[in-house]
Amino acid sequence: AAQQSAPLLMPKATSVWMIDNTALTFKQIAAFVGITEIEVEALANEAIEYRLKNAATQDDKRKIVELRNSDNFARELKDECLNFVYRLLFLFYAESREDLEILPMKDSTYQKGYSLEMLRDLEMVALTTESSRNGYFFSESLWKLFDFLHTGSNLKNGFQMRPLDSPLFDNDALIHLQGIQFSNKVLQEIVVRLSLSERTKNKGRGRISYSNLGINQLGSVYESLLSYSGFFAREDLIEVKSAKDKNGSDGTFLVPKSRRDDFKEAEILKDSEHLEQDVVIPKGQFVYRLNGRDRKNSASYYTPEVLTQCTVKYTLKGIIEKLKEQQAIVDGKLTGTNCADEILKLKILEPAMGAAAFHNEVINQLAVAYLELKENEQIMCMV
């Protein structure tokens, strides 16, 4: 028989702790943005190479090459590659939160054949043969998993999975990544970047915990990436930086290689493994970098949590105070009526929703208020 879970002790305090302790710092968000920049570039360039490699005729190859001159194609490819990265971020989060029961983490078939945790275990395994490096085992498993998440899975696939009511994993909605397979070496590099923290001077790389990654933090990463744009290099490019910034960590600018002589040697970014060589982005390569104009045109800006919390607090203040008056707690006793469930009847409208920062904050604060009111009612029932 199924066991009934024990009632949550101090639900209000627990919910407040969860909200306050499932947040990434701005530094961690910036790190995710930097990782995502590299991954989107890697996926886009791999997608083009796969198309060229599998083109049936020379005319097909010519058409693929010509697509690199299309700004619209670059933008659409960027969006689909970013979608792919977001799928991976969601899977890491879902697998770290077994309590959500989104994925069948206890099923051995899923664990061994599809889980990202399995890929994480293989993250440091050397791909020594041509087939292991350029094969598509990881990619084929991921595309199947994406299908299962969108349409569900029954026991004939070895495990059961409920479909997600979300367009995120709809493979049919993709245009340019339809039929693309990414090589094992590229996906392994991406999984490593998403799984391990950056190496520091005093300690090695540690596993990134996704259990504390919440919706607002994913939204923060998304909002930050609105400042980025994708394009194909029309000529060879180099990266320039401040002469005082040794490795370009404060940001770089892309300029045509033909302008190299316009800059001092200390202003040119060098290859980390070959310090005498410039970092060169060859003509035709996909680039995904910061572009403030895209964000300005879309009118999209990241909203700090301190602003959403304050705004929502005073927006809801009248509603919550009215419900507390209905309960009328006097000297620790409920003298009014039970009204906690009135919160569940509220409808929330955010007309200008981007990454849903205000929307999520409303839900968080209403959840805390609901649990506080419900706790009062339950305590009164036990007295």
C-alpha positions in Angstrom: 0.0 0.0 0.0 1.2 3.5 -0.7 2.4 5.4 2.3 0.9 8.8 3.0 3.6 11.4 3.5 3.7 13.0 6.9 2.3 16.6 7.1 4.9 19.3 6.7 5.9 20.9 10.0 6.0 24.7 10.0 5.0 25.0 6.3 5.4 28.8 6.2 9.0 28.7 7.6 9.9 25.9 5.2 8.5 27.7 2.2 10.4 30.9 3.1 13.6 29.0 3.5 13.1 27.3 0.1 12.5 30.6 -1.6 15.5 32.3 0.1 17.9 29.4 -0.5 17.2 28.5 -4.1 19.0 31.5 -5.7 22.1 31.8 -7.8 24.4 34.8 -7.2 25.0 37.3 -10.0 28.5 35.8 -10.4 27.0 32.3 -10.9 24.4 33.7 -13.4 27.2 35.4 -15.3 29.1 32.1 -15.3 26.1 30.3 -16.8 25.8 33.0 -19.4 29.5 32.6 -20.3 29.1 28.8 -20.6 26.0 29.2 -22.7 27.8 31.6 -25.1 30.4 28.9 -25.8 27.8 26.1 -26.2 25.6 28.0 -28.6 28.6 28.7 -30.8 29.7 25.0 -30.7 26.2 23.7 -31.5 25.6 26.1 -34.4 29.0 25.4 -36.0 28.5 21.6 -35.5 25.0 21.8 -37.1 26.4 23.6 -40.2 29.3 21.0 -40.5 26.8 18.2 -40.2 24.7 19.6 -43.0 27.7 20.1 -45.3 29.0 16.6 -44.5 25.7 15.0 -45.4 24.7 17.1 -48.4 23.6 14.9 -51.2 24.9 17.2 -54.1 27.3 20.0 -54.7 24.3 22.3 -55.2 23.0 21.4 -51.8 26.4 22.3 -50.3 26.3 25.6 -52.1 22.9 26.5 -50.7 24.2 25.7 -47.2 27.2 27.9 -47.6 25.0 30.7 -48.9 22.8 30.5 -45.8 25.8 31.9 -43.9 25.1 35.3 -45.6 21.5 35.4 -44.1 21.1 37.4 -40.9 17.6 35.8 -40.5 19.1 32.3 -40.7 21.8 33.1 -38.2 19.1 34.5 -35.8 16.9 31.4 -36.1 19.8 29.0 -35.7 20.9 30.9 -32.6 17.4 30.6 -31.1 17.2 26.8 -31.8 20.7 26.2 -30.3 19.8 28.2 -27.3 16.6 26.1 -27.0 18.8 23.0 -27.0 21.0 24.4 -24.2 17.9 25.3 -22.2 16.7 21.7 -22.6 19.9 20.5 -21.1 19.7 23.0 -18.2 16.1 21.8 -17.5 17.1 18.2 -17.6 20.0 18.7 -15.1 17.5 20.5 -12.8 14.8 17.8 -13.2 17.3 15.0 -12.5 18.6 16.7 -9.4 15.0 17.0 -8.1 13.7 13.5 -7.9 10.9 14.7 -5.7 9.3 16.5 -8.6 8.9 13.1 -10.4 9.4 14.6 -13.9 11.9 11.9 -14.9 12.0 8.2 -13.9 15.3 8.5 -12.1 15.0 5.2 -10.3 14.4 3.3 -13.5 17.6 1.4 -14.6 16.7 1.7 -18.3 16.4 5.4 -18.1 19.5 5.7 -15.9 21.8 3.7 -18.2 20.3 4.7 -21.6 19.1 8.3 -21.4 19.9 10.2 -18.3 22.2 13.2 -18.3 23.6 11.8 -15.0 25.0 8.9 -17.1 26.6 11.5 -19.5 28.0 13.2 -16.4 29.6 10.0 -15.4 31.2 9.8 -18.8 32.3 13.4 -18.8 36.0 12.7 -18.1 36.2 9.5 -20.1 38.7 10.0 -22.9 37.3 9.6 -26.4 40.3 7.9 -28.0 38.9 6.4 -31.2 37.5 8.1 -34.3 34.2 6.4 -33.8 33.9 7.4 -30.2 34.8 11.1 -30.9 32.7 11.6 -34.1 29.9 9.1 -33.4 26.4 10.1 -32.4 25.5 7.9 -29.4 25.0 10.9 -27.0 23.0 12.9 -29.6 20.7 10.0 -30.6 19.9 9.4 -26.9 19.2 13.0 -26.2 16.9 13.5 -29.2 14.9 10.4 -28.1 14.7 11.7 -24.6 13.4 15.1 -25.9 10.7 13.2 -27.7 9.7 11.2 -24.6 9.5 14.5 -22.6 7.2 16.0 -25.2 4.9 13.0 -25.9 5.5 10.8 -22.9 6.8 7.2 -22.8 5.1 3.9 -22.1 6.6 0.6 -20.9 7.4 -0.6 -24.5 10.3 1.9 -24.3 11.5 0.4 -21.1 10.1 3.0 -18.7 7.1 5.3 -18.2 7.2 9.0 -18.4 4.4 11.6 -18.4 4.5 14.2 -21.2 5.4 17.8 -20.2 2.8 20.4 -21.1 5.4 22.7 -22.6 6.7 23.5 -26.1 10.3 23.4 -24.9 10.9 19.8 -26.0 8.8 19.9 -29.2 11.3 18.6 -31.8 8.8 19.3 -34.6 8.9 23.0 -33.8 12.6 23.1 -34.8 13.5 24.1 -38.4 17.3 24.1 -38.7 18.2 21.5 -36.2 15.7 18.9 -37.6 17.7 15.7 -38.3 21.0 17.1 -37.0 23.2 14.9 -34.9 25.9 16.3 -32.7 29.2 14.5 -32.3 30.1 12.8 -29.0 33.1 15.0 -28.6 31.0 18.2 -28.9 28.3 17.1 -26.5 30.8 15.7 -24.0 32.5 19.2 -23.9 29.1 20.8 -23.4 28.2 18.4 -20.6 31.6 19.0 -18.9 31.1 22.7 -18.9 27.6 22.4 -17.5 28.6 19.8 -14.9 31.9 21.1 -13.5 32.8 24.5 -12.0 35.6 26.5 -13.4 39.1 25.4 -12.2 40.7 27.9 -9.8 44.3 28.3 -8.5 43.6 26.8 -5.1 41.2 23.9 -6.0 40.2 21.7 -8.8 36.8 21.6 -10.6 33.8 20.5 -8.6 30.3 19.2 -9.6 27.7 22.0 -10.1 24.6 21.4 -8.0 21.4 22.0 -10.0 19.0 21.3 -7.1 19.2 25.0 -6.1 18.5 26.3 -9.6 15.1 27.8 -9.7 12.8 29.3 -12.3 13.9 32.9 -11.5 17.5 32.0 -12.0 16.8 30.4 -15.4 14.9 33.5 -16.2 17.9 35.6 -15.1 20.2 33.6 -17.5 17.6 34.0 -20.2 17.3 37.8 -19.7 21.1 38.2 -19.8 21.3 36.3 -23.1 18.8 38.7 -24.7 21.8 41.0 -25.1 23.6 38.5 -27.3 23.2 38.0 -31.1 24.4 35.3 -33.5 26.1 35.9 -36.9 28.5 34.3 -39.3 31.9 35.9 -39.7 32.0 37.6 -43.1 35.8 37.7 -42.8 38.5 36.5 -40.4 38.1 38.2 -37.0 40.4 38.8 -34.0 39.4 39.7 -30.5 40.8 42.8 -28.8 40.7 43.8 -25.2 42.1 46.2 -22.7 45.9 46.0 -22.5 45.6 45.5 -18.7 43.1 42.6 -19.0 45.4 39.6 -19.5 42.9 37.0 -20.7 40.0 39.1 -21.8 37.9 38.3 -18.7 36.5 41.8 -18.7 35.2 41.5 -22.2 36.5 41.5 -25.8 35.5 43.1 -29.1 35.6 41.5 -32.5 37.4 43.3 -35.2 38.5 42.3 -38.8 41.9 40.7 -38.8 42.8 43.1 -41.5 42.9 45.8 -38.8 45.4 44.0 -36.6 48.1 46.7 -37.0 45.7 49.2 -35.5 46.1 47.6 -32.0 48.9 47.1 -29.6 50.2 43.6 -29.1 48.9 43.6 -25.5 45.4 44.5 -26.7 45.1 41.4 -28.9 43.7 38.2 -27.2 46.0 35.3 -27.4 45.4 31.5 -27.5 45.5 30.2 -23.9 47.6 27.2 -25.0 49.8 28.9 -27.6 50.5 32.4 -26.2 52.3 33.6 -29.3 49.2 33.0 -31.5 46.2 35.3 -31.8 42.7 34.0 -31.3 41.3 34.0 -34.8 37.7 33.4 -35.7 37.8 32.2 -39.4 35.4 33.4 -42.1 32.2 31.5 -42.1 32.3 30.5 -38.4 29.2 31.1 -36.3 29.7 33.7 -33.5 27.4 34.3 -30.5 28.4 37.5 -28.7 27.1 40.5 -26.7 25.2 43.0 -28.7 23.5 45.7 -26.7 21.4 46.9 -29.6 19.4 43.6 -29.7 18.3 44.1 -26.1 17.5 47.8 -26.6 15.3 46.9 -29.7 13.4 44.2 -27.8 12.9 46.4 -24.7 14.0 43.4 -22.6 16.0 44.0 -19.4 16.8 41.8 -16.4 14.7 42.7 -13.3 16.6 42.3 -10.0 14.7 40.3 -7.4 14.9 43.1 -4.8 12.7 45.2 -7.2 10.2 42.4 -7.9 9.9 41.5 -4.2 9.2 45.1 -3.2 6.8 45.8 -6.0 4.8 42.6 -5.5 4.8 43.0 -1.7 2.9 46.3 -1.8 0.7 45.1 -4.7 -0.6 42.2 -2.6 -0.5 44.0 0.7 -4.2 45.0 0.6 -5.4 41.5 -0.4 -3.4 39.6 2.2 -4.3 42.1 5.0 -8.0 41.7 4.1 -7.8 37.9 4.4 -6.0 38.2 7.8 -8.8 40.5 9.0 -11.3 37.8 8.0 -9.5 35.2 10.1 -9.3 37.7 13.0 -6.6 36.1 15.1 -7.0 37.4 18.6 -4.7 36.3 21.5 -3.6 33.4 19.3 -7.2 32.2 18.6 -9.1 32.2 15.3 -12.2 34.3 15.9 -13.2 34.8 12.3 -13.6 32.5 9.3 -11.4 30.1 7.3 -10.3 32.0 4.2 -6.9 30.6 3.2 -8.4 28.9 0.1 -9.5 32.3 -1.2 -5.9 32.7 -2.4 -6.3 29.6 -4.7 -9.2 31.4 -6.5 -7.1 34.4 -7.4 -6.2 35.0 -11.1 -2.8 36.6 -11.9 -2.2 38.8 -15.0 1.2 40.1 -16.0 0.6 42.0 -19.3 4.3 42.6 -20.1 5.7 39.2 -19.1 9.2 38.5 -20.4 11.1 36.0 -18.2 8.2 36.1 -15.7 10.2 37.7 -12.9 7.1 39.5 -11.4 4.8 36.6 -12.2 7.0 34.1 -10.2 7.4 36.5 -7.3 3.6 36.9 -7.1 3.3 33.1 -6.9 6.1 32.9 -4.2 4.5 35.5 -2.0 1.0 34.1 -2.4 2.3 30.7 -1.5 3.9 32.0 1.7 0.7 33.9 2.6 -1.5 30.8 1.9 0.6 28.6 4.1 0.6 31.1 6.9 -3.2 31.4 6.7 -3.6 27.6 6.4 -1.3 27.0 9.3 -3.4 29.3 11.5 -6.6 27.3 10.6 -4.9 23.9 11.2 -3.6 25.0 14.6 -7.0 26.3 15.6 -8.5 22.9 14.6 -6.1 21.1 17.0 -6.8 23.4 19.9 
